[in-house]
Amino acid sequence: MQIPMSSPDITAAEIEAVNRVLQTPYRSIGPRIVEFEERTAAYVGVRHAVGVSSGTAGLHLCIIAAGIGEGCYIGMGANVIQGITIGPWSTIGAGAVVICDIPPHVTAVGVPARVIKIH
């Protein structure tokens, strides 16, 4: 049995919006990304929003915004999003990643981690 990840919901409006951008010299930055950032910030009620190229780039910015960098230690469950690299040689420069098995349906926080909720 194959279960699709998602079904695309692309209408003529989305196709037209993409075509308008393709007719400009901009591909990854430009007036449409600025508009997206401004409208997103207004929608969520903050002063700034940043559009990025991928979910990985967004997670990377979250780590930087949290102040995680050189000399920091990151604890995480053994199963993280496939393809995410956070370690001594990653671009954030964290000192180490401590990986441990956290049982399913458990929330753990703190340093050292402690179980705060069993779902």
C-alpha positions in Angstrom: 0.0 0.0 0.0 1.3 3.5 -0.8 0.2 6.4 1.2 1.0 9.8 -0.4 2.8 12.4 1.7 0.4 15.0 0.5 -1.8 15.9 -2.4 -1.0 19.1 -4.2 -3.7 21.8 -4.1 -2.5 24.1 -6.9 -5.0 26.3 -8.5 -4.8 28.7 -11.4 -4.1 31.5 -8.9 -0.9 29.8 -7.7 0.2 29.1 -11.3 -0.3 32.7 -12.3 1.6 34.0 -9.2 4.5 31.7 -10.1 4.4 32.8 -13.7 4.5 36.5 -12.7 7.7 35.8 -10.7 9.3 33.8 -13.5 8.9 36.8 -15.8 11.1 38.9 -13.5 14.9 38.7 -12.8 14.2 37.5 -9.2 14.2 33.9 -8.1 15.1 33.7 -4.4 14.9 37.3 -3.3 13.0 40.3 -4.5 9.8 42.3 -4.0 7.6 39.2 -3.6 9.7 37.8 -0.7 9.6 41.2 1.0 5.8 41.3 0.6 5.6 37.8 2.0 7.7 38.7 5.0 5.7 41.9 5.7 2.3 40.2 5.4 3.4 37.3 7.5 4.7 39.6 10.3 1.4 41.6 10.2 -0.7 38.4 10.3 1.1 37.0 13.4 1.4 40.4 15.1 5.2 40.8 15.2 7.5 43.5 13.8 9.6 41.2 11.6 9.4 37.9 9.7 12.0 36.2 7.6 11.4 34.1 4.5 13.9 31.3 4.0 14.5 28.7 1.4 13.6 25.5 3.4 12.5 24.1 6.7 16.1 23.3 7.5 17.1 26.9 7.0 14.3 28.0 9.3 15.3 25.5 12.0 18.9 26.8 11.7 17.8 30.4 12.2 15.7 29.3 15.3 18.8 27.7 16.8 20.8 30.9 16.2 18.0 33.1 17.6 18.0 30.9 20.7 21.7 31.8 21.3 23.0 28.3 20.6 26.5 28.3 19.2 30.1 27.5 20.1 30.5 25.9 23.5 26.8 24.9 23.7 25.6 21.4 24.2 22.4 20.2 22.6 20.4 17.3 23.8 17.9 15.6 21.6 16.1 12.3 21.1 17.8 9.8 18.8 15.1 10.3 16.2 15.2 13.8 14.7 14.1 15.0 11.4 16.0 13.1 8.7 18.8 15.2 7.1 19.2 17.7 10.0 22.9 18.1 11.0 23.6 19.7 14.3 27.0 18.9 15.7 30.6 20.0 16.3 31.2 20.6 12.6 27.9 22.1 11.7 27.4 25.8 10.8 26.2 26.7 14.3 29.4 25.4 15.9 27.8 23.6 18.8 30.3 21.8 21.0 28.4 18.5 21.1 25.1 16.8 20.5 24.0 14.5 23.3 21.7 11.9 21.8 19.6 9.6 24.0 16.5 7.5 23.6 13.5 9.2 25.0 10.5 6.9 25.2 7.5 7.7 23.0 4.8 10.0 24.4 7.3 11.6 26.9 8.2 15.3 27.1 11.6 16.0 28.7 13.2 19.5 29.3 16.1 21.0 31.2 19.8 20.4 31.6 20.1 17.6 32.5 16.9 16.6 30.9 14.1 15.5 33.1 10.7 14.0 32.3 7.9 16.6 32.8 5.0 14.8 31.1 4.0 11.4 30.1 1.3 11.6 27.4 
